[in-house]
Amino acid sequence: MLALVASTGLLITLQLRSSGAPGAVASPSNVTPAPSESPAGLAARPTATAQASTATAHAPAATRPASASGAPRLGYAEFLLRVNDDRSTVDRLNRALSAAVDTQDPDAVRRAAVDILDFVDAERDWLRAHPPAECYTAAQASATAMLDAYGAAADQFVAWSASGGGLEGLGALGRAVDAASAAGDALASFGKVLEVTSCRA
């Protein structure tokens, strides 16, 4: 899902895997074994553009209640639909950032990274407004951790865009690449958690 292309030509592809096979994006058949559950993927839509002049700190989402009202299965289905509906948004955001980094256009990198930060903020807001039932608390927590890592990577690309090149730019690029790798680990963890999550009540 997340592809970040460094100016050195390094391509980091972070793909959600629910079965261990590259490119296996979450779907009704491979996210959870329950046939009654809805499809899955990743979360939300960008909101208003944040200030693009500097990297912003994005703190983890506030702690949510352990359970929510309503039928757990319906709440989980809504969560999975939210995740699935935003796959195309995530793909678009990642393509924009990859293209900007590939062309070494600092302004475009900053705009693309800020769009990702807006996306992450919108998703955190949605998750806070939709506390999970006990059966998928781990999945929602993993989604939050993934968003935190995705936002941290975007922050590092904003910092790289403002680094001015040279040795400072190389250091900033290295930090951005490391953050992208951490985001990939968080994304893989999210896929693994979805594999074992099921709400049937």
C-alpha positions in Angstrom: 0.0 0.0 0.0 2.6 2.5 1.0 5.4 3.1 -1.5 8.0 5.7 -0.7 10.6 6.3 -3.3 13.9 7.8 -2.1 16.0 10.1 -4.2 18.8 7.5 -4.2 16.5 5.3 -6.2 15.5 3.1 -3.3 11.9 1.9 -3.5 10.3 0.8 -0.3 7.0 -0.9 -0.8 4.8 -1.5 2.2 1.9 -3.8 1.2 -0.9 -4.9 3.5 -0.7 -8.7 3.5 -3.4 -10.8 5.1 -2.2 -14.1 3.8 1.5 -13.6 3.7 1.6 -13.3 -0.1 2.7 -10.0 -1.6 -0.1 -7.9 -2.9 -2.8 -9.7 -1.0 -5.0 -6.8 0.0 -7.5 -7.5 2.7 -10.8 -8.8 1.3 -13.9 -10.6 2.7 -12.3 -14.0 2.2 -8.8 -13.4 3.6 -9.3 -10.8 6.4 -11.4 -12.9 8.7 -12.9 -16.4 8.3 -16.4 -15.2 9.0 -18.3 -15.1 5.7 -20.9 -12.6 7.2 -18.3 -9.9 7.8 -17.6 -7.0 5.5 -14.5 -6.4 3.3 -11.4 -4.6 4.6 -8.4 -2.5 3.6 -7.2 0.8 5.2 -9.0 3.9 6.6 -10.3 7.5 5.8 -10.3 10.6 3.6 -8.2 13.7 3.7 -9.7 16.7 5.4 -8.6 20.4 5.3 -4.9 20.8 4.4 -2.7 21.4 7.4 0.1 24.0 7.6 2.8 22.7 5.2 5.7 24.9 6.3 7.0 22.6 9.0 6.6 19.0 10.2 4.0 18.7 12.8 4.0 16.3 15.8 1.1 13.9 15.7 0.4 12.3 19.1 -1.3 9.0 19.3 -5.0 9.0 19.5 -6.6 9.3 23.0 -7.5 6.1 24.8 -10.9 4.9 23.8 -13.5 3.0 25.8 -12.9 -0.8 25.9 -16.3 -1.4 24.3 -19.1 0.3 22.3 -22.8 0.1 22.4 -24.7 -1.8 19.7 -24.0 -5.2 18.2 -20.3 -6.0 18.1 -20.6 -7.7 14.7 -22.2 -4.6 13.2 -19.6 -2.3 14.7 -16.8 -4.5 13.3 -18.5 -4.6 9.9 -18.6 -0.7 9.9 -14.9 -0.7 10.9 -14.0 -3.0 8.1 -16.0 -1.1 5.6 -14.3 2.1 6.6 -11.0 0.4 6.1 -12.0 -1.0 2.7 -13.5 2.2 1.4 -10.3 4.1 1.8 -7.9 1.8 -0.1 -8.2 4.0 -3.1 -7.5 7.1 -1.0 -4.4 5.5 0.5 -3.2 4.4 -3.0 -3.6 7.9 -4.3 -1.8 9.5 -1.4 1.1 7.1 -1.7 1.4 7.5 -5.5 1.5 11.3 -5.0 4.3 11.1 -2.4 6.2 8.5 -4.4 6.1 10.7 -7.5 7.2 13.8 -5.6 10.1 12.0 -4.0 11.1 10.4 -7.2 11.3 13.8 -9.0 13.0 15.3 -5.9 10.5 18.2 -5.8 10.5 19.5 -2.2 7.3 21.5 -2.5 5.4 18.5 -4.0 6.9 16.2 -1.3 5.7 18.6 1.4 2.2 18.9 -0.1 1.9 15.1 -0.5 3.1 14.4 3.0 0.8 17.0 4.5 -2.1 15.3 2.7 -1.1 12.1 4.4 -1.1 13.8 7.7 -4.6 15.2 7.1 -5.7 11.6 6.3 -4.1 10.3 9.4 -5.8 12.9 11.6 -9.2 12.2 10.0 -8.8 8.5 10.6 -7.8 9.1 14.3 -10.9 11.2 14.7 -13.1 8.5 13.1 -11.7 5.8 15.4 -12.2 8.0 18.5 -15.8 8.5 17.5 -16.3 4.8 16.9 -15.0 2.9 20.0 -14.6 -0.8 19.4 -16.5 -3.7 20.9 -14.3 -6.1 22.9 -14.0 -8.6 20.0 -12.1 -6.1 17.8 -10.4 -3.9 20.3 -7.0 -5.3 19.2 -7.7 -4.7 15.5 -8.7 -1.1 16.2 -5.6 -0.5 18.4 -3.5 -2.0 15.6 -5.1 0.3 13.1 -4.3 3.3 15.4 -0.6 2.2 15.7 -0.4 1.9 11.9 -1.8 5.4 11.5 0.7 6.7 14.0 3.5 5.1 12.1 2.2 6.4 8.8 1.9 9.9 10.2 5.4 9.7 11.6 6.8 8.7 8.2 4.9 11.6 6.6 6.4 14.0 9.2 9.9 12.8 8.3 9.2 13.4 4.6 8.0 17.0 5.4 11.3 17.4 7.3 13.2 16.1 4.4 11.5 18.5 2.0 12.7 21.4 4.2 16.2 20.1 4.7 17.8 21.9 1.8 19.8 19.0 0.5 23.5 18.2 1.2 24.5 16.2 4.2 21.5 17.4 6.2 19.3 16.3 3.4 20.9 12.8 3.4 20.3 12.5 7.1 16.7 13.6 6.7 16.2 11.2 3.9 17.6 8.4 6.0 15.2 9.2 8.8 12.3 9.3 6.4 13.3 5.9 4.9 13.6 4.4 8.5 10.1 5.8 9.3 8.7 4.3 6.2 10.1 1.0 7.2 8.5 1.3 10.6 5.2 2.1 8.9 5.6 -1.1 6.9 6.1 -3.1 10.0 2.9 -1.5 11.6 1.0 -2.2 8.4 2.1 -5.9 8.4 1.1 -6.2 12.1 -2.3 -4.7 11.3 -2.9 -7.4 8.6 -1.9 -10.1 11.0 -4.3 -8.9 13.7 -7.1 -8.7 11.1 -6.4 -12.4 10.2 -7.4 -13.5 13.7 -10.2 -11.1 14.4 -13.8 -12.2 14.3 -17.0 -10.7 15.8 -20.0 -13.0 15.5 -22.3 -11.7 18.2 
